[in-house]
Amino acid sequence: MATWRDLESAEPAFAVRARALFDAHKHKTIATLRADGSPRISGIEVQFVGDDLTFGSMPGARKGADLRRDPRFALHSASVDPPADEAAWPGDAKVAGRAVLAGPLDGPASGDLFRAEIHEVVVTGLNADATLLVVESWTPVRGLRRVERE
């Protein structure tokens, strides 16, 4: 698994685009796995701290319990509807990986702090003419790949 810094070192321009999509809006969505294996979606905020992508969970939150039991997660940036000029749509970003318990939250909020071990980062958008969907994905093993489709 990789850290956010590993992505920045391997593919700096891609990392900047992905981070800008995460930083564009305060609220994101995280998917975790319930005890019975079914998915749970929760709202979440994330921070980029040092080498890591991090996020917290309040005491008693189900997403924190999910992550302590099974650390696999998928994180999605806010997704906005394309504007009238679809070529201006910024796209969205996703991260999949494992959440590592990093200790208690710092600051006024209590709860658990997690850091992401990154398995994959995906940025989805449109080409300049807004005629093709462009999916760029990075993994620490495969590197960066770009796929365009109608």
C-alpha positions, 0 to 999 in steps of 0.5 A: 500500500502507498501513502499520498506522498508516494502518489505525489512522488510518482505522479505529481500532476495527477496527484495535484488534480486528485487533491484539488477535487477532494479539497474543492468541497468540505464533505465527501462520502466514505464506504465501509463494510458492516459486520455482515459484509454489506456496504455502509455509506457515510459522510466524512471530511478528510485532511492531507497531513504530511505524507498522508490522507487522513480522516476521523471518526467520532466516538461510537460512530458506525464507520469507525467500528466498521474500519476497526473491524475491516479496514477496507474503504472507498472514498469519493470526493463531492460530485457536482452536476456538469455545468451547461458547458460540460467541458468545464466539469471538473470531474470527481476523484476516488480513493480505495485502500485500507484505513490504519488507526493512527490514534486519537483525533487532535484538537477539540473533537474526540474520536479516532484518527485514521490514515489511508493506505492507498490501493488506488486513486481514480480521477474521472472527467471529460475530454476537452471537447466533452465527447469522451469520458476520461478515467485516469487511475493510479496504483502503486504497482501498475502506475498511472493508466488513462482510459477514454470511452464514449 
